[in-house]
Amino acid sequence: MAYKRILTIQDISCVGQCSMTVAMPILSACGHETCILPTAVLSTHTGGFGKPVVQHLSVDGMWRHWKNQGINFDAILVGYLGSVAAVEMVSQILDEMLSPGGISIVDPAMADHGKLYSGFDENYAKAMQTLCEKADIMIPNITEAAMMAGMPYRADLDEAYVRELLSKLGGREVVLTGVGFAPDQTGAALRQKGEILFFHHPKIEKSYHGTGDMFAACMTGALMQETSLPEAIEIASEFTLRAIQATAEAPAHWYGVKFETVLPWLVSRLFS
Ligand code: PXL
């Protein structure tokens, strides 16, 4: 079993089961030391609780302190950041805080269902695109990929559209989420070293906040257990599907994903 030091940089949504509150337990369950840099604290996520209370945090000094102490990270996982200033800071962190051979993974976490999340604008989208292009692996959904590729968003996908999206995206390795070619299908597509691989899974009709954050954390945790990227995608896809199934059985749980009930499955999938 590998034991890596992973830094995750994203917001803390105190209620709502997404971003940091999801990434930390999942990375820990994957057997890694998990360090955090929160760029903002919100009372809830921005997806359905009304207007959250938002505090942007000035955390520039924190990573500089780590740097002075000689601390670095085997992987850095980036998600929702909340401000252009935070995106620019993270760009510097990716340059300076990875161990030799360390991996940067950026989920743009800025848009879904054809539009930007509330509070984000063109400037944020452009800054996040630059960050994604710098990362070793980016994990956009279809909306984010279409914005970054300069293509129209489509809800009904076919293979030609997905291949065109992947060919127009910059950056190195791309894990595109939410890829399905039939109403009852979802999955992912991986662009790696000029090749494209598709992963398909059954789709559950309901969609929940935080599923992208869960997927990204699980894929990162599995990858750092020295699985291949395709295998890490398989594991993260099954984990996410199982968590959505558990949530769909609990209609009052509309705001996020009941991933906790699936952590025992994840641990045994990785370690037995
Ligand atoms: O799940 C992505 C996410 C993270 N953080 C905040 C959000 C969202 C999605 O809406 O609002 C604050």
Residues whose N, C-alpha, C, O or C-beta is under 5 A from the ligand:
A	BS01	PXL	D11 S13 C18 S19 L42 T44 H45 T46 G47 Y80 A109 Y117 H209 G210 D213
